[in-house]
Amino acid sequence: MGEINKNQDATSRRNFLKTTAIAASAFMIVPRHVLGGPGFLAPSDRLIVAGIGAGGKGFSDIKAFADSGKADIGFLCDVHDSRAANSVKAYPKAKYYRDYREMFDKEAKNFDAVSISTPDHSHAIQAIAAMQLGKHVYVQKPLTHDIYEARALTAAAEKYKVVTQMGNQGASNDGPRLMREWYDAGLIGDVHTVYAWTDRPVWPQGIPWSANKAAVPSDLDWDLWLGTAPYKEYVDKLVPFNWRGWWDYGTGALGDMGCHLLEAPFSVLDLKYATEVQASVGSVYVDEFKRGYFPDSCPPSSHVTLKFPKTKKTKGDIVVHWMDGGIQPERPEELAANESFGDGGNGTLFIGTKGKMMANTYGANPRLLPLSRNKNIKVKQKFERVAGGDKGHYAQWVEACIAGYGKKEVSSPFSIAGPLTESLLMANLAIRGTDIQAKNEKGKTIYPGRNIKLLWDNANMRITNFDDVNQFVKREYRKGWTLGV
């Protein structure tokens, strides 16, 4: 995995073994790049993973890598010790850090790959740092907090020649591959419209910033948790979950579920970058005829419409509707009254010139409409399946890392995950634009971003007809934090 000549390799191995034997005799995990140079296969052929974000989703991600049977968890990093406790207990040989920068400085030679399961606002800065060290990276969805960051990570993956994967497990499911085969076989004709919907958020949104300031837990490094975000005093119930509803840290329901629900339309229709977007959002009223104004918080619900240009898989433009907060599209007339629409709370619907098809979260359980069409489908398999489906998403990345850059396919490399994430974040530009205030000629507060369509210049990463939202394309990091590209 490293580009080390044989002499350097032998020296590195001797020094590493000598150092670790003195420092911690129990810690004897040796990364593949220390054991051998390019093309070398270690006897156990195992990947040494460093996990940033070791609690919650981080714990399940780390466990999935270990369960692949081909990865060892060599290092753990988390700013909140109690959240990381399960991982520390499960992997007692893994050395623990609070600051990923310290871990990278001290241990870069001792691991091969990095798993990042931190809040959205930290993804990019951690992933870029790992890739610059030549480490393969797995980053939870959404890939980044900002559009600029997504573009930067996509370019970095190519520049540093590392294996990348975003944590939208459904990309490895059989469902999206089966729908691609159905679509390529012409079963629903030419798709022109797609709907995706979710019952998220399942955390508070559309609310004022909490006045409940609290003492920072003794085992939490609050400054490190904030990272690139503006400094604010610690408040209760933000960590470890509800940060998702605040723009400084999260990306709302779109960021949480969009990568799971829109991956299938992207892969089936070969979508890349949207050209225009418009949004309407749910309102919160705090008194009679008095609409609340909480620009720091994502809205309680939204309906976003994105337009994508014609692809090699379509005859014309494609309109994609996103709905969250429990809003759903009209039920297809082909669906019987008591038949489930999607999986109930979430789903994706493709509308073509000759028919329709829908799926659940992760692109699972795809079916043609009406459901009676599914009894006698005979379409030849074109696309190789991932062993284990969504659960195999982790092992797929591990095996690709072991094989080396460009040797094995992964389902959601940054070349695919980057454009997908950018479109979701572009949709968030329209949502955030609805809260931008201005004064008219009479001094009255107006909202110029509402009830308009935003036009996107993809090459320059900017909205051309409402400049105020471009501040969200690339946010300003807190002093002391830089992306490094």
Buried (B, 14 or more C-beta within 10 A) or exposed (E): BBEBEEEEBEEBBEEBEEEBEEEEEEBEBBBBBBBBBEEBEBEEEBBBBBBBBBBBBBBEBBBBBBEBEBBBBBBBBBBBBEBBBBBBEBBEEBBBBBEBEEBBEEBBBBBBBBBBBBBBBBBBBBBBBBBBBBBBBBBBBBBBBBBBBBBBBBBBBEEBEBBBBBBBBBBBBBBBBBBBBBBBEEBBBBBBBBBBBBBBBBBBBBBEEBEEEEEBBEBBBBEBBBBBBEEBEBBEEBBBBBBBBBBBBBBBBBBBBBBBBBBBBBBBBBBBBBBBBBBBBBEBEEEEEEEEEBEEBBBBBBBBBBBBBEBEBBEEBBBBBBBBBBBBBEEBEBBEEEEEBBBEBBBBBBBBEEBBBBBBBBBBBBBBBBBEBEEEEEEEEEEEEBEBBBBBBBBBBBBBBBBBBEEBEBBBBBEBBBBBBBBBBBBBBBBBBBBBEEEEEEEEEEBBBBEBEBBBEBEEBBBEEBEBBBEBBBBEBBEEBEBEB
